């Protein structure tokens, strides 16, 4: 397979994953709104998808783990994302994945409401426990900043996904 075809496949996969994560985010936001009093919902400023996307910090973490630490890393990484989303209002998504054909390769899609939410996340006990506990396990780490290519289409995608 030539490099340009491989790049297209990788970019397509990343695009699909980001779409899935954003769908998950909207679904969770819809669930949260259903359980909040109307006064609280009305107090939240409404922004367009373009404005929200402009404020978000979206990152793809590309991680390679040393083979001898693979299981220990998987154990550590399996809980920090869920804990972050549950405890931190500014953390939209932390979605860790392991490549099937290269098990030492991890990808984590991270979406934060804004830069401030990301900075707050870096100071939390659960993140620091993960980071400090896995530093010696990680062979390489590349944090790639991402942006949605068509944020205006996100509500349409989400509505279609959740249509019965």
N, C-alpha and C positions, 0 to 999 in steps of 0.2 A: 504494500500500500504506500503510495507516495505521500510526502509530507503535507502537501496542501489538502489532500483528501482526509488525512488523519486530523489536521487542524480543523477542518469543517466538521468532522464527526465529534471532536472534543467540544467545539463551540456549541454545536447543536445539543449535546448532552448537558452542558452547563446551562444553556438557555432553558431547557426543559426542567432542570432541577430548580432553577430560580423561579420559574412559573409555578411549580408545585409548591414551593415554600411560600410564595406570595399568596397562593390560594389558601394554604393552611393558615396564614396570618389573618386574612380577611375572615375566614370561618371563625377563628377564635375571637376576633374583634366583634363579629356579629353575636356570638354567644355571650360575650361580656356585656354588650349593650342590652341584650335581652334581660339581664339580671340586674341592671342598674336603674335607679329611679329616673324618671324623665327629666327632673331638674338637673341632675348630674350630667345626663347626656347632652342637654341643651347648653350647659356651661362649657363643654368641650368645643374649642373653635374648629369649625369645619374647613378643611383645606382640599384643594383639588388633588388629583392623583399626581399631577406634575409637581405641585408644591411639596407634597409629601415625599415624593421620590427625590426631590432636590435636597431635602433635609436628612433623609436616611443615610446611614453609613452601611454600605453593603460590601461584604468581603467574602472572597473564596480563599480559605486556608488550604494550601497544598502541603501535605506533611508526609514525610517518609520516616518510618519507625525502624529502629534496629531489630532484626529478626528475633534476637534473644529476649527482647522486651515486649514482643507483640501482645501477648495475653494481658500483661500488666497494664500496657497502654490502653487496650480496649476496655478493660475494667474501669480505669480512671476516666476515660473519655465518655463512657456510656451514661454517666449521670450528670455531668456538669452542665450540659445543654438544657436538659429538662429543669434542673434546679434554677438555672439562670432565668429561663422563661417564666417559671412559676413565681420567683421571688422579686424579679426586677421589672418594673413597669416599662422601662425603656428598651428592654430586650424583646424584639419581635420574634426572632427565630435564631436558634443555633441547631443546625441539622448536620450531625456528623455521619459520615459514610465511609465505608471501607471498599476498596476496589476488589471485585470478585477475582479477577485474573492476576492481581498483584496485591496480595493481602497486607503487605507492609506499607501500602500507599493509602493514605486517608485524604478525604476532602471534607471540609466543614464549611457549610454556607452559614454566614453570620449576617443578620440584619438587625440593626439598631435604629431606634426612632431618630436619633441625631448623634452628633459627636459627643455631646455631654453624657448621653446614656452609655456610650461606649467607654468613656473615661471612668464613669461610675462603676461599670462592670469590671474594669481592670483592678479595682480596689476591693472587690468583694472577697469574702473568706473562701467561698467555694471555688472561685476562679483561681485565686492564689494557691490554694491547695492543689488544684489540677496542674497549674503551670509549674510550680516548684517541685511537685512530685513526678513530673514527666520530662523535665528538661534533659536528663541524662538518657532518656529513651528515644529522643527525637534526633534522627540523623540529619534531616533538613526541614526547613520551614520557609514557605514563601507565601506572604499575605498579599493577595491580589485584590485591589480596589475594583469594584464593579459598579455599573449603573444600569438601570432598566432602559431598554431601548425604546419602548413605547408605553410609558406609564399610563397614558390616557385609556389604553385598551384593558388595563387590569380589571376595572369593575365589570366589564363585559365578559371577560374570561371567567371571573369568579362567579358571576350570576349564572353563566352557562353551566359551570361545574356543579353548582348546587341546585340547579333546576331538577324538578322531579320528573 
